[in-house]
Amino acid sequence: MVEIIKEAGKKYLIREEMYALDTSVVGDKIEGVSDPFGRLAIHANKLCLIHPETGEEMCFQSYYPPVFNSIVKNNPGK
């Protein structure tokens, strides 16, 4: 499990950056990587936006899905 901080971008940009590091993202069907969750194993932990009318910064945070724990438990140190 890794933390990637992006100022802006899409999930395909994260995937491309991971490939550049000679690794891949769990669940990436394009690269033929195992898909134990039925989805790409990328989760936005925090999202901040500027409200278009008030100009106020609004931040939303969520924890990663507990099912992601199975990756770490089954692959310690990877």
mmCIF file of the N, C-alpha and C atoms, coordinates in Angstrom:
data_MODEL
# 
_entry.id   MODEL 
# 
loop_
_atom_site.group_PDB 
_atom_site.id 
_atom_site.type_symbol 
_atom_site.label_atom_id 
_atom_site.label_alt_id 
_atom_site.label_comp_id 
_atom_site.label_asym_id 
_atom_site.label_entity_id 
_atom_site.label_seq_id 
_atom_site.pdbx_PDB_ins_code 
_atom_site.Cartn_x 
_atom_site.Cartn_y 
_atom_site.Cartn_z 
_atom_site.occupancy 
_atom_site.B_iso_or_equiv 
_atom_site.pdbx_formal_charge 
_atom_site.auth_seq_id 
_atom_site.auth_comp_id 
_atom_site.auth_asym_id 
_atom_site.auth_atom_id 
_atom_site.pdbx_PDB_model_num 
ATOM 1   N N  . MET A 1 1  ? 0.863   -1.158  0.000   1.00 0.00 ? 1  MET A N  1 
ATOM 2   C CA . MET A 1 1  ? 0.000   0.000   0.000   1.00 0.00 ? 1  MET A CA 1 
ATOM 3   C C  . MET A 1 1  ? 0.911   1.222   0.000   1.00 0.00 ? 1  MET A C  1 
ATOM 4   N N  . VAL A 1 2  ? 0.583   2.189   -0.844  1.00 0.00 ? 2  VAL A N  1 
ATOM 5   C CA . VAL A 1 2  ? 1.364   3.417   -0.931  1.00 0.00 ? 2  VAL A CA 1 
ATOM 6   C C  . VAL A 1 2  ? 0.442   4.614   -0.849  1.00 0.00 ? 2  VAL A C  1 
ATOM 7   N N  . GLU A 1 3  ? 1.000   5.738   -0.487  1.00 0.00 ? 3  GLU A N  1 
ATOM 8   C CA . GLU A 1 3  ? 0.250   6.978   -0.499  1.00 0.00 ? 3  GLU A CA 1 
ATOM 9   C C  . GLU A 1 3  ? 0.798   7.832   -1.630  1.00 0.00 ? 3  GLU A C  1 
ATOM 10  N N  . ILE A 1 4  ? -0.105  8.312   -2.462  1.00 0.00 ? 4  ILE A N  1 
ATOM 11  C CA . ILE A 1 4  ? 0.273   9.184   -3.569  1.00 0.00 ? 4  ILE A CA 1 
ATOM 12  C C  . ILE A 1 4  ? -0.483  10.492  -3.382  1.00 0.00 ? 4  ILE A C  1 
ATOM 13  N N  . ILE A 1 5  ? 0.238   11.578  -3.395  1.00 0.00 ? 5  ILE A N  1 
ATOM 14  C CA . ILE A 1 5  ? -0.401  12.882  -3.242  1.00 0.00 ? 5  ILE A CA 1 
ATOM 15  C C  . ILE A 1 5  ? -0.398  13.559  -4.603  1.00 0.00 ? 5  ILE A C  1 
ATOM 16  N N  . LYS A 1 6  ? -1.592  13.896  -5.080  1.00 0.00 ? 6  LYS A N  1 
ATOM 17  C CA . LYS A 1 6  ? -1.752  14.546  -6.380  1.00 0.00 ? 6  LYS A CA 1 
ATOM 18  C C  . LYS A 1 6  ? -2.464  15.873  -6.162  1.00 0.00 ? 6  LYS A C  1 
ATOM 19  N N  . GLU A 1 7  ? -1.966  16.909  -6.781  1.00 0.00 ? 7  GLU A N  1 
ATOM 20  C CA . GLU A 1 7  ? -2.652  18.200  -6.736  1.00 0.00 ? 7  GLU A CA 1 
ATOM 21  C C  . GLU A 1 7  ? -3.861  18.184  -7.663  1.00 0.00 ? 7  GLU A C  1 
ATOM 22  N N  . ALA A 1 8  ? -3.752  17.488  -8.748  1.00 0.00 ? 8  ALA A N  1 
ATOM 23  C CA . ALA A 1 8  ? -4.840  17.370  -9.712  1.00 0.00 ? 8  ALA A CA 1 
ATOM 24  C C  . ALA A 1 8  ? -4.551  16.143  -10.560 1.00 0.00 ? 8  ALA A C  1 
ATOM 25  N N  . GLY A 1 9  ? -5.546  15.653  -11.249 1.00 0.00 ? 9  GLY A N  1 
ATOM 26  C CA . GLY A 1 9  ? -5.303  14.532  -12.136 1.00 0.00 ? 9  GLY A CA 1 
ATOM 27  C C  . GLY A 1 9  ? -6.391  13.493  -12.069 1.00 0.00 ? 9  GLY A C  1 
ATOM 28  N N  . LYS A 1 10 ? -6.209  12.504  -12.848 1.00 0.00 ? 10 LYS A N  1 
ATOM 29  C CA . LYS A 1 10 ? -7.157  11.396  -12.959 1.00 0.00 ? 10 LYS A CA 1 
ATOM 30  C C  . LYS A 1 10 ? -6.461  10.117  -12.543 1.00 0.00 ? 10 LYS A C  1 
ATOM 31  N N  . LYS A 1 11 ? -7.268  9.071   -12.308 1.00 0.00 ? 11 LYS A N  1 
ATOM 32  C CA . LYS A 1 11 ? -6.669  7.819   -11.861 1.00 0.00 ? 11 LYS A CA 1 
ATOM 33  C C  . LYS A 1 11 ? -5.726  7.224   -12.900 1.00 0.00 ? 11 LYS A C  1 
ATOM 34  N N  . TYR A 1 12 ? -5.970  7.485   -14.200 1.00 0.00 ? 12 TYR A N  1 
ATOM 35  C CA . TYR A 1 12 ? -5.060  6.933   -15.202 1.00 0.00 ? 12 TYR A CA 1 
ATOM 36  C C  . TYR A 1 12 ? -3.666  7.552   -15.066 1.00 0.00 ? 12 TYR A C  1 
ATOM 37  N N  . LEU A 1 13 ? -3.569  8.792   -14.569 1.00 0.00 ? 13 LEU A N  1 
ATOM 38  C CA . LEU A 1 13 ? -2.263  9.400   -14.353 1.00 0.00 ? 13 LEU A CA 1 
ATOM 39  C C  . LEU A 1 13 ? -1.517  8.709   -13.220 1.00 0.00 ? 13 LEU A C  1 
ATOM 40  N N  . ILE A 1 14 ? -2.246  8.310   -12.190 1.00 0.00 ? 14 ILE A N  1 
ATOM 41  C CA . ILE A 1 14 ? -1.627  7.557   -11.097 1.00 0.00 ? 14 ILE A CA 1 
ATOM 42  C C  . ILE A 1 14 ? -1.123  6.221   -11.635 1.00 0.00 ? 14 ILE A C  1 
ATOM 43  N N  . ARG A 1 15 ? -1.936  5.563   -12.439 1.00 0.00 ? 15 ARG A N  1 
ATOM 44  C CA . ARG A 1 15 ? -1.530  4.281   -13.027 1.00 0.00 ? 15 ARG A CA 1 
ATOM 45  C C  . ARG A 1 15 ? -0.272  4.450   -13.875 1.00 0.00 ? 15 ARG A C  1 
ATOM 46  N N  . GLU A 1 16 ? -0.210  5.486   -14.701 1.00 0.00 ? 16 GLU A N  1 
ATOM 47  C CA . GLU A 1 16 ? 0.962   5.716   -15.540 1.00 0.00 ? 16 GLU A CA 1 
ATOM 48  C C  . GLU A 1 16 ? 2.211   5.969   -14.701 1.00 0.00 ? 16 GLU A C  1 
ATOM 49  N N  . GLU A 1 17 ? 2.069   6.725   -13.616 1.00 0.00 ? 17 GLU A N  1 
ATOM 50  C CA . GLU A 1 17 ? 3.211   6.986   -12.750 1.00 0.00 ? 17 GLU A CA 1 
ATOM 51  C C  . GLU A 1 17 ? 3.693   5.703   -12.076 1.00 0.00 ? 17 GLU A C  1 
ATOM 52  N N  . MET A 1 18 ? 2.768   4.844   -11.691 1.00 0.00 ? 18 MET A N  1 
ATOM 53  C CA . MET A 1 18 ? 3.152   3.574   -11.081 1.00 0.00 ? 18 MET A CA 1 
ATOM 54  C C  . MET A 1 18 ? 3.894   2.694   -12.086 1.00 0.00 ? 18 MET A C  1 
ATOM 55  N N  . TYR A 1 19 ? 3.418   2.661   -13.323 1.00 0.00 ? 19 TYR A N  1 
ATOM 56  C CA . TYR A 1 19 ? 4.091   1.870   -14.356 1.00 0.00 ? 19 TYR A CA 1 
ATOM 57  C C  . TYR A 1 19 ? 5.497   2.390   -14.604 1.00 0.00 ? 19 TYR A C  1 
ATOM 58  N N  . ALA A 1 20 ? 5.668   3.713   -14.540 1.00 0.00 ? 20 ALA A N  1 
ATOM 59  C CA . ALA A 1 20 ? 6.993   4.304   -14.718 1.00 0.00 ? 20 ALA A CA 1 
ATOM 60  C C  . ALA A 1 20 ? 7.951   3.846   -13.622 1.00 0.00 ? 20 ALA A C  1 
ATOM 61  N N  . LEU A 1 21 ? 7.405   3.482   -12.468 1.00 0.00 ? 21 LEU A N  1 
ATOM 62  C CA . LEU A 1 21 ? 8.211   2.961   -11.355 1.00 0.00 ? 21 LEU A CA 1 
ATOM 63  C C  . LEU A 1 21 ? 8.333   1.439   -11.418 1.00 0.00 ? 21 LEU A C  1 
ATOM 64  N N  . ASP A 1 22 ? 7.897   0.859   -12.547 1.00 0.00 ? 22 ASP A N  1 
ATOM 65  C CA . ASP A 1 22 ? 7.949   -0.583  -12.794 1.00 0.00 ? 22 ASP A CA 1 
ATOM 66  C C  . ASP A 1 22 ? 7.090   -1.372  -11.817 1.00 0.00 ? 22 ASP A C  1 
ATOM 67  N N  . THR A 1 23 ? 5.910   -0.839  -11.523 1.00 0.00 ? 23 THR A N  1 
ATOM 68  C CA . THR A 1 23 ? 4.937   -1.537  -10.691 1.00 0.00 ? 23 THR A CA 1 
ATOM 69  C C  . THR A 1 23 ? 3.555   -1.266  -11.263 1.00 0.00 ? 23 THR A C  1 
ATOM 70  N N  . SER A 1 24 ? 2.542   -1.852  -10.685 1.00 0.00 ? 24 SER A N  1 
ATOM 71  C CA . SER A 1 24 ? 1.184   -1.659  -11.195 1.00 0.00 ? 24 SER A CA 1 
ATOM 72  C C  . SER A 1 24 ? 0.218   -1.518  -10.023 1.00 0.00 ? 24 SER A C  1 
ATOM 73  N N  . VAL A 1 25 ? -1.044  -1.280  -10.362 1.00 0.00 ? 25 VAL A N  1 
ATOM 74  C CA . VAL A 1 25 ? -2.089  -1.091  -9.364  1.00 0.00 ? 25 VAL A CA 1 
ATOM 75  C C  . VAL A 1 25 ? -2.965  -2.342  -9.330  1.00 0.00 ? 25 VAL A C  1 
ATOM 76  N N  . VAL A 1 26 ? -3.247  -2.843  -8.146  1.00 0.00 ? 26 VAL A N  1 
ATOM 77  C CA . VAL A 1 26 ? -4.121  -4.011  -8.009  1.00 0.00 ? 26 VAL A CA 1 
ATOM 78  C C  . VAL A 1 26 ? -5.457  -3.724  -8.685  1.00 0.00 ? 26 VAL A C  1 
ATOM 79  N N  . GLY A 1 27 ? -5.914  -4.670  -9.474  1.00 0.00 ? 27 GLY A N  1 
ATOM 80  C CA . GLY A 1 27 ? -7.209  -4.543  -10.136 1.00 0.00 ? 27 GLY A CA 1 
ATOM 81  C C  . GLY A 1 27 ? -7.158  -3.865  -11.483 1.00 0.00 ? 27 GLY A C  1 
ATOM 82  N N  . ASP A 1 28 ? -5.962  -3.575  -11.985 1.00 0.00 ? 28 ASP A N  1 
ATOM 83  C CA . ASP A 1 28 ? -5.838  -2.909  -13.284 1.00 0.00 ? 28 ASP A CA 1 
ATOM 84  C C  . ASP A 1 28 ? -6.005  -3.935  -14.401 1.00 0.00 ? 28 ASP A C  1 
ATOM 85  N N  . LYS A 1 29 ? -7.201  -4.017  -14.938 1.00 0.00 ? 29 LYS A N  1 
ATOM 86  C CA . LYS A 1 29 ? -7.506  -5.003  -15.969 1.00 0.00 ? 29 LYS A CA 1 
ATOM 87  C C  . LYS A 1 29 ? -6.718  -4.753  -17.249 1.00 0.00 ? 29 LYS A C  1 
ATOM 88  N N  . ILE A 1 30 ? -6.392  -3.502  -17.525 1.00 0.00 ? 30 ILE A N  1 
ATOM 89  C CA . ILE A 1 30 ? -5.634  -3.195  -18.746 1.00 0.00 ? 30 ILE A CA 1 
ATOM 90  C C  . ILE A 1 30 ? -4.273  -3.869  -18.717 1.00 0.00 ? 30 ILE A C  1 
ATOM 91  N N  . GLU A 1 31 ? -3.654  -3.910  -17.565 1.00 0.00 ? 31 GLU A N  1 
ATOM 92  C CA . GLU A 1 31 ? -2.336  -4.520  -17.420 1.00 0.00 ? 31 GLU A CA 1 
ATOM 93  C C  . GLU A 1 31 ? -2.420  -5.989  -17.004 1.00 0.00 ? 31 GLU A C  1 
ATOM 94  N N  . GLY A 1 32 ? -3.615  -6.501  -16.844 1.00 0.00 ? 32 GLY A N  1 
ATOM 95  C CA . GLY A 1 32 ? -3.773  -7.910  -16.475 1.00 0.00 ? 32 GLY A CA 1 
ATOM 96  C C  . GLY A 1 32 ? -3.401  -8.222  -15.042 1.00 0.00 ? 32 GLY A C  1 
ATOM 97  N N  . VAL A 1 33 ? -3.488  -7.246  -14.170 1.00 0.00 ? 33 VAL A N  1 
ATOM 98  C CA . VAL A 1 33 ? -3.156  -7.435  -12.755 1.00 0.00 ? 33 VAL A CA 1 
ATOM 99  C C  . VAL A 1 33 ? -4.357  -8.057  -12.047 1.00 0.00 ? 33 VAL A C  1 
ATOM 100 N N  . SER A 1 34 ? -4.098  -8.884  -11.044 1.00 0.00 ? 34 SER A N  1 
ATOM 101 C CA . SER A 1 34 ? -5.194  -9.538  -10.322 1.00 0.00 ? 34 SER A CA 1 
ATOM 102 C C  . SER A 1 34 ? -6.217  -8.516  -9.840  1.00 0.00 ? 34 SER A C  1 
ATOM 103 N N  . ASP A 1 35 ? -7.475  -8.961  -9.771  1.00 0.00 ? 35 ASP A N  1 
ATOM 104 C CA . ASP A 1 35 ? -8.586  -8.068  -9.447  1.00 0.00 ? 35 ASP A CA 1 
ATOM 105 C C  . ASP A 1 35 ? -9.427  -8.669  -8.328  1.00 0.00 ? 35 ASP A C  1 
ATOM 106 N N  . PRO A 1 36 ? -8.897  -8.712  -7.088  1.00 0.00 ? 36 PRO A N  1 
ATOM 107 C CA . PRO A 1 36 ? -9.622  -9.355  -5.999  1.00 0.00 ? 36 PRO A CA 1 
ATOM 108 C C  . PRO A 1 36 ? -10.848 -8.579  -5.509  1.00 0.00 ? 36 PRO A C  1 
ATOM 109 N N  . PHE A 1 37 ? -10.964 -7.296  -5.871  1.00 0.00 ? 37 PHE A N  1 
ATOM 110 C CA . PHE A 1 37 ? -12.056 -6.472  -5.366  1.00 0.00 ? 37 PHE A CA 1 
ATOM 111 C C  . PHE A 1 37 ? -13.115 -6.158  -6.404  1.00 0.00 ? 37 PHE A C  1 
ATOM 112 N N  . GLY A 1 38 ? -12.867 -6.503  -7.658  1.00 0.00 ? 38 GLY A N  1 
ATOM 113 C CA . GLY A 1 38 ? -13.807 -6.152  -8.710  1.00 0.00 ? 38 GLY A CA 1 
ATOM 114 C C  . GLY A 1 38 ? -13.733 -4.671  -9.062  1.00 0.00 ? 38 GLY A C  1 
ATOM 115 N N  . ARG A 1 39 ? -12.607 -4.035  -8.736  1.00 0.00 ? 39 ARG A N  1 
ATOM 116 C CA . ARG A 1 39 ? -12.397 -2.618  -9.016  1.00 0.00 ? 39 ARG A CA 1 
ATOM 117 C C  . ARG A 1 39 ? -10.919 -2.313  -8.931  1.00 0.00 ? 39 ARG A C  1 
ATOM 118 N N  . LEU A 1 40 ? -10.554 -1.176  -9.440  1.00 0.00 ? 40 LEU A N  1 
ATOM 119 C CA . LEU A 1 40 ? -9.187  -0.695  -9.328  1.00 0.00 ? 40 LEU A CA 1 
ATOM 120 C C  . LEU A 1 40 ? -8.945  -0.311  -7.865  1.00 0.00 ? 40 LEU A C  1 
ATOM 121 N N  . ALA A 1 41 ? -7.846  -0.733  -7.306  1.00 0.00 ? 41 ALA A N  1 
ATOM 122 C CA . ALA A 1 41 ? -7.568  -0.493  -5.884  1.00 0.00 ? 41 ALA A CA 1 
ATOM 123 C C  . ALA A 1 41 ? -6.933  0.878   -5.674  1.00 0.00 ? 41 ALA A C  1 
ATOM 124 N N  . ILE A 1 42 ? -7.654  1.910   -6.098  1.00 0.00 ? 42 ILE A N  1 
ATOM 125 C CA . ILE A 1 42 ? -7.258  3.298   -5.853  1.00 0.00 ? 42 ILE A CA 1 
ATOM 126 C C  . ILE A 1 42 ? -8.395  3.949   -5.075  1.00 0.00 ? 42 ILE A C  1 
ATOM 127 N N  . HIS A 1 43 ? -8.032  4.674   -4.023  1.00 0.00 ? 43 HIS A N  1 
ATOM 128 C CA . HIS A 1 43 ? -9.059  5.310   -3.193  1.00 0.00 ? 43 HIS A CA 1 
ATOM 129 C C  . HIS A 1 43 ? -8.621  6.732   -2.857  1.00 0.00 ? 43 HIS A C  1 
ATOM 130 N N  . ALA A 1 44 ? -9.492  7.688   -3.102  1.00 0.00 ? 44 ALA A N  1 
ATOM 131 C CA . ALA A 1 44 ? -9.212  9.081   -2.738  1.00 0.00 ? 44 ALA A CA 1 
ATOM 132 C C  . ALA A 1 44 ? -9.515  9.265   -1.262  1.00 0.00 ? 44 ALA A C  1 
ATOM 133 N N  . ASN A 1 45 ? -8.474  9.462   -0.478  1.00 0.00 ? 45 ASN A N  1 
ATOM 134 C CA . ASN A 1 45 ? -8.630  9.638   0.969   1.00 0.00 ? 45 ASN A CA 1 
ATOM 135 C C  . ASN A 1 45 ? -9.107  11.037  1.318   1.00 0.00 ? 45 ASN A C  1 
ATOM 136 N N  . LYS A 1 46 ? -8.635  12.028  0.555   1.00 0.00 ? 46 LYS A N  1 
ATOM 137 C CA . LYS A 1 46 ? -9.003  13.405  0.862   1.00 0.00 ? 46 LYS A CA 1 
ATOM 138 C C  . LYS A 1 46 ? -9.196  14.167  -0.452  1.00 0.00 ? 46 LYS A C  1 
ATOM 139 N N  . LEU A 1 47 ? -10.250 14.935  -0.493  1.00 0.00 ? 47 LEU A N  1 
ATOM 140 C CA . LEU A 1 47 ? -10.566 15.744  -1.671  1.00 0.00 ? 47 LEU A CA 1 
ATOM 141 C C  . LEU A 1 47 ? -10.922 17.143  -1.196  1.00 0.00 ? 47 LEU A C  1 
ATOM 142 N N  . CYS A 1 48 ? -10.229 18.130  -1.723  1.00 0.00 ? 48 CYS A N  1 
ATOM 143 C CA . CYS A 1 48 ? -10.516 19.521  -1.362  1.00 0.00 ? 48 CYS A CA 1 
ATOM 144 C C  . CYS A 1 48 ? -10.911 20.295  -2.615  1.00 0.00 ? 48 CYS A C  1 
ATOM 145 N N  . LEU A 1 49 ? -11.955 21.101  -2.477  1.00 0.00 ? 49 LEU A N  1 
ATOM 146 C CA . LEU A 1 49 ? -12.478 21.902  -3.570  1.00 0.00 ? 49 LEU A CA 1 
ATOM 147 C C  . LEU A 1 49 ? -12.744 23.315  -3.084  1.00 0.00 ? 49 LEU A C  1 
ATOM 148 N N  . ILE A 1 50 ? -12.757 24.241  -4.022  1.00 0.00 ? 50 ILE A N  1 
ATOM 149 C CA . ILE A 1 50 ? -13.143 25.613  -3.709  1.00 0.00 ? 50 ILE A CA 1 
ATOM 150 C C  . ILE A 1 50 ? -14.603 25.778  -4.126  1.00 0.00 ? 50 ILE A C  1 
ATOM 151 N N  . HIS A 1 51 ? -15.448 26.173  -3.176  1.00 0.00 ? 51 HIS A N  1 
ATOM 152 C CA . HIS A 1 51 ? -16.867 26.367  -3.474  1.00 0.00 ? 51 HIS A CA 1 
ATOM 153 C C  . HIS A 1 51 ? -17.000 27.470  -4.513  1.00 0.00 ? 51 HIS A C  1 
ATOM 154 N N  . PRO A 1 52 ? -17.725 27.207  -5.607  1.00 0.00 ? 52 PRO A N  1 
ATOM 155 C CA . PRO A 1 52 ? -17.788 28.182  -6.699  1.00 0.00 ? 52 PRO A CA 1 
ATOM 156 C C  . PRO A 1 52 ? -18.483 29.501  -6.351  1.00 0.00 ? 52 PRO A C  1 
ATOM 157 N N  . GLU A 1 53 ? -19.334 29.514  -5.361  1.00 0.00 ? 53 GLU A N  1 
ATOM 158 C CA . GLU A 1 53 ? -20.052 30.751  -5.018  1.00 0.00 ? 53 GLU A CA 1 
ATOM 159 C C  . GLU A 1 53 ? -19.423 31.490  -3.847  1.00 0.00 ? 53 GLU A C  1 
ATOM 160 N N  . THR A 1 54 ? -18.989 30.755  -2.824  1.00 0.00 ? 54 THR A N  1 
ATOM 161 C CA . THR A 1 54 ? -18.466 31.411  -1.624  1.00 0.00 ? 54 THR A CA 1 
ATOM 162 C C  . THR A 1 54 ? -16.947 31.555  -1.635  1.00 0.00 ? 54 THR A C  1 
ATOM 163 N N  . GLY A 1 55 ? -16.266 30.763  -2.469  1.00 0.00 ? 55 GLY A N  1 
ATOM 164 C CA . GLY A 1 55 ? -14.804 30.775  -2.485  1.00 0.00 ? 55 GLY A CA 1 
ATOM 165 C C  . GLY A 1 55 ? -14.195 30.031  -1.315  1.00 0.00 ? 55 GLY A C  1 
ATOM 166 N N  . GLU A 1 56 ? -15.050 29.442  -0.474  1.00 0.00 ? 56 GLU A N  1 
ATOM 167 C CA . GLU A 1 56 ? -14.589 28.705  0.710   1.00 0.00 ? 56 GLU A CA 1 
ATOM 168 C C  . GLU A 1 56 ? -13.993 27.361  0.293   1.00 0.00 ? 56 GLU A C  1 
ATOM 169 N N  . GLU A 1 57 ? -12.872 26.997  0.935   1.00 0.00 ? 57 GLU A N  1 
ATOM 170 C CA . GLU A 1 57 ? -12.304 25.674  0.686   1.00 0.00 ? 57 GLU A CA 1 
ATOM 171 C C  . GLU A 1 57 ? -13.137 24.639  1.435   1.00 0.00 ? 57 GLU A C  1 
ATOM 172 N N  . MET A 1 58 ? -13.517 23.597  0.737   1.00 0.00 ? 58 MET A N  1 
ATOM 173 C CA . MET A 1 58 ? -14.298 22.505  1.330   1.00 0.00 ? 58 MET A CA 1 
ATOM 174 C C  . MET A 1 58 ? -13.485 21.225  1.179   1.00 0.00 ? 58 MET A C  1 
ATOM 175 N N  . CYS A 1 59 ? -13.244 20.543  2.291   1.00 0.00 ? 59 CYS A N  1 
ATOM 176 C CA . CYS A 1 59 ? -12.466 19.308  2.261   1.00 0.00 ? 59 CYS A CA 1 
ATOM 177 C C  . CYS A 1 59 ? -13.319 18.137  2.745   1.00 0.00 ? 59 CYS A C  1 
ATOM 178 N N  . PHE A 1 60 ? -13.166 17.034  2.076   1.00 0.00 ? 60 PHE A N  1 
ATOM 179 C CA . PHE A 1 60 ? -13.883 15.814  2.410   1.00 0.00 ? 60 PHE A CA 1 
ATOM 180 C C  . PHE A 1 60 ? -12.857 14.712  2.574   1.00 0.00 ? 60 PHE A C  1 
ATOM 181 N N  . GLN A 1 61 ? -13.020 13.906  3.614   1.00 0.00 ? 61 GLN A N  1 
ATOM 182 C CA . GLN A 1 61 ? -12.059 12.847  3.873   1.00 0.00 ? 61 GLN A CA 1 
ATOM 183 C C  . GLN A 1 61 ? -12.792 11.548  4.166   1.00 0.00 ? 61 GLN A C  1 
ATOM 184 N N  . SER A 1 62 ? -12.237 10.460  3.671   1.00 0.00 ? 62 SER A N  1 
ATOM 185 C CA . SER A 1 62 ? -12.803 9.153   3.991   1.00 0.00 ? 62 SER A CA 1 
ATOM 186 C C  . SER A 1 62 ? -11.656 8.155   4.130   1.00 0.00 ? 62 SER A C  1 
ATOM 187 N N  . TYR A 1 63 ? -11.871 7.169   4.945   1.00 0.00 ? 63 TYR A N  1 
ATOM 188 C CA . TYR A 1 63 ? -10.868 6.130   5.128   1.00 0.00 ? 63 TYR A CA 1 
ATOM 189 C C  . TYR A 1 63 ? -10.945 5.147   3.980   1.00 0.00 ? 63 TYR A C  1 
ATOM 190 N N  . TYR A 1 64 ? -9.840  4.475   3.721   1.00 0.00 ? 64 TYR A N  1 
ATOM 191 C CA . TYR A 1 64 ? -9.852  3.495   2.648   1.00 0.00 ? 64 TYR A CA 1 
ATOM 192 C C  . TYR A 1 64 ? -10.749 2.323   3.028   1.00 0.00 ? 64 TYR A C  1 
ATOM 193 N N  . PRO A 1 65 ? -11.296 1.642   2.021   1.00 0.00 ? 65 PRO A N  1 
ATOM 194 C CA . PRO A 1 65 ? -12.198 0.525   2.307   1.00 0.00 ? 65 PRO A CA 1 
ATOM 195 C C  . PRO A 1 65 ? -11.487 -0.578  3.100   1.00 0.00 ? 65 PRO A C  1 
ATOM 196 N N  . PRO A 1 66 ? -12.121 -1.113  4.134   1.00 0.00 ? 66 PRO A N  1 
ATOM 197 C CA . PRO A 1 66 ? -11.493 -2.164  4.941   1.00 0.00 ? 66 PRO A CA 1 
ATOM 198 C C  . PRO A 1 66 ? -11.033 -3.374  4.120   1.00 0.00 ? 66 PRO A C  1 
ATOM 199 N N  . VAL A 1 67 ? -11.692 -3.636  2.998   1.00 0.00 ? 67 VAL A N  1 
ATOM 200 C CA . VAL A 1 67 ? -11.292 -4.778  2.178   1.00 0.00 ? 67 VAL A CA 1 
ATOM 201 C C  . VAL A 1 67 ? -9.856  -4.607  1.668   1.00 0.00 ? 67 VAL A C  1 
ATOM 202 N N  . PHE A 1 68 ? -9.371  -3.371  1.601   1.00 0.00 ? 68 PHE A N  1 
ATOM 203 C CA . PHE A 1 68 ? -7.990  -3.141  1.182   1.00 0.00 ? 68 PHE A CA 1 
ATOM 204 C C  . PHE A 1 68 ? -6.995  -3.742  2.176   1.00 0.00 ? 68 PHE A C  1 
ATOM 205 N N  . ASN A 1 69 ? -7.414  -3.933  3.420   1.00 0.00 ? 69 ASN A N  1 
ATOM 206 C CA . ASN A 1 69 ? -6.534  -4.543  4.422   1.00 0.00 ? 69 ASN A CA 1 
ATOM 207 C C  . ASN A 1 69 ? -6.054  -5.913  3.985   1.00 0.00 ? 69 ASN A C  1 
ATOM 208 N N  . SER A 1 70 ? -6.865  -6.636  3.215   1.00 0.00 ? 70 SER A N  1 
ATOM 209 C CA . SER A 1 70 ? -6.487  -7.985  2.804   1.00 0.00 ? 70 SER A CA 1 
ATOM 210 C C  . SER A 1 70 ? -5.244  -7.965  1.919   1.00 0.00 ? 70 SER A C  1 
ATOM 211 N N  . ILE A 1 71 ? -5.027  -6.888  1.181   1.00 0.00 ? 71 ILE A N  1 
ATOM 212 C CA . ILE A 1 71 ? -3.811  -6.793  0.354   1.00 0.00 ? 71 ILE A CA 1 
ATOM 213 C C  . ILE A 1 71 ? -2.597  -6.751  1.260   1.00 0.00 ? 71 ILE A C  1 
ATOM 214 N N  . VAL A 1 72 ? -2.649  -5.921  2.286   1.00 0.00 ? 72 VAL A N  1 
ATOM 215 C CA . VAL A 1 72 ? -1.510  -5.762  3.176   1.00 0.00 ? 72 VAL A CA 1 
ATOM 216 C C  . VAL A 1 72 ? -1.283  -7.037  3.976   1.00 0.00 ? 72 VAL A C  1 
ATOM 217 N N  . LYS A 1 73 ? -2.326  -7.635  4.490   1.00 0.00 ? 73 LYS A N  1 
ATOM 218 C CA . LYS A 1 73 ? -2.181  -8.856  5.299   1.00 0.00 ? 73 LYS A CA 1 
ATOM 219 C C  . LYS A 1 73 ? -1.634  -10.023 4.476   1.00 0.00 ? 73 LYS A C  1 
ATOM 220 N N  . ASN A 1 74 ? -2.044  -10.108 3.194   1.00 0.00 ? 74 ASN A N  1 
ATOM 221 C CA . ASN A 1 74 ? -1.612  -11.227 2.352   1.00 0.00 ? 74 ASN A CA 1 
ATOM 222 C C  . ASN A 1 74 ? -0.278  -10.979 1.676   1.00 0.00 ? 74 ASN A C  1 
ATOM 223 N N  . ASN A 1 75 ? 0.211   -9.744  1.696   1.00 0.00 ? 75 ASN A N  1 
ATOM 224 C CA . ASN A 1 75 ? 1.447   -9.396  1.019   1.00 0.00 ? 75 ASN A CA 1 
ATOM 225 C C  . ASN A 1 75 ? 2.320   -8.466  1.850   1.00 0.00 ? 75 ASN A C  1 
ATOM 226 N N  . PRO A 1 76 ? 2.688   -8.877  3.065   1.00 0.00 ? 76 PRO A N  1 
ATOM 227 C CA . PRO A 1 76 ? 3.458   -7.966  3.916   1.00 0.00 ? 76 PRO A CA 1 
ATOM 228 C C  . PRO A 1 76 ? 4.796   -7.595  3.253   1.00 0.00 ? 76 PRO A C  1 
ATOM 229 N N  . GLY A 1 77 ? 5.150   -6.328  3.357   1.00 0.00 ? 77 GLY A N  1 
ATOM 230 C CA . GLY A 1 77 ? 6.421   -5.875  2.821   1.00 0.00 ? 77 GLY A CA 1 
ATOM 231 C C  . GLY A 1 77 ? 6.415   -5.620  1.330   1.00 0.00 ? 77 GLY A C  1 
ATOM 232 N N  . LYS A 1 78 ? 5.286   -5.755  0.669   1.00 0.00 ? 78 LYS A N  1 
ATOM 233 C CA . LYS A 1 78 ? 5.246   -5.536  -0.775  1.00 0.00 ? 78 LYS A CA 1 
ATOM 234 C C  . LYS A 1 78 ? 4.538   -4.261  -1.082  1.00 0.00 ? 78 LYS A C  1 
# 
